[in-house]
Amino acid sequence: MFVGRAVYVLGLAFVLFSSVLILMSIFSKHGGEAVVPLFALLNGLIAMGIGELVIDLYHRKKVEKS
């Protein structure tokens, strides 16, 4: 359960941080690269999905036990 929540929170942090970086690169005068933050955003979304699956699996096992 702890692992699922930790992965979910880590993914959420990646999503928030990369969203801020994407917005900063869009509105900057120099038009910086947005490729790395896009991959970080994808990585964060994948981590959030895996964390959600782990949490859901833990709940299913808990319900089946009782």
C-alpha positions as CSV (number, residue, x, y, z in Angstrom):
1,M,0.0,0.0,0.0
2,F,2.8,2.4,0.9
3,V,4.6,1.7,-2.4
4,G,1.5,2.4,-4.5
5,R,0.9,5.7,-2.7
6,A,4.5,6.7,-2.9
7,V,4.6,6.0,-6.7
8,Y,1.3,7.9,-7.2
9,V,2.6,10.9,-5.3
10,L,5.9,10.8,-7.1
11,G,4.1,10.7,-10.4
12,L,1.9,13.6,-9.3
13,A,5.0,15.6,-8.5
14,F,6.5,14.8,-11.9
15,V,3.3,15.9,-13.6
16,L,3.1,19.2,-11.7
17,F,6.8,20.0,-12.2
18,S,6.8,19.2,-15.9
19,S,3.6,21.2,-16.4
20,V,5.2,24.2,-14.9
21,L,8.3,23.7,-17.1
22,I,6.2,23.4,-20.2
23,L,4.3,26.6,-19.4
24,M,7.5,28.4,-18.7
25,S,9.0,27.3,-22.0
26,I,5.9,28.3,-23.9
27,F,5.8,31.8,-22.5
28,S,9.5,32.5,-22.6
29,K,10.9,34.9,-25.1
30,H,13.5,32.5,-26.3
31,G,11.1,29.6,-27.0
32,G,13.0,26.9,-25.1
33,E,12.8,23.2,-25.7
34,A,9.7,21.5,-24.4
35,V,10.7,17.9,-25.4
36,V,12.2,16.9,-22.0
37,P,9.3,18.2,-20.0
38,L,6.9,16.4,-22.3
39,F,8.7,13.1,-21.6
40,A,8.7,13.9,-17.8
41,L,4.9,14.6,-18.1
42,L,4.4,11.2,-19.8
43,N,6.6,9.5,-17.2
44,G,4.6,11.1,-14.4
45,L,1.3,10.0,-15.9
46,I,2.5,6.5,-16.2
47,A,3.7,6.5,-12.6
48,M,0.4,7.7,-11.4
49,G,-1.4,5.0,-13.4
50,I,0.9,2.3,-12.0
51,G,0.4,3.6,-8.5
52,E,-3.3,3.6,-8.9
53,L,-3.2,0.0,-10.1
54,V,-1.1,-1.1,-7.1
55,I,-3.5,0.6,-4.7
56,D,-6.5,-1.0,-6.4
57,L,-4.8,-4.4,-6.3
58,Y,-4.1,-4.0,-2.6
59,H,-7.8,-3.1,-1.9
60,R,-9.0,-6.1,-4.0
61,K,-6.7,-8.5,-2.0
62,K,-7.9,-7.0,1.3
63,V,-11.6,-7.5,0.3
64,E,-11.0,-11.1,-0.9
65,K,-9.3,-11.9,2.4
66,S,-12.2,-10.9,4.5
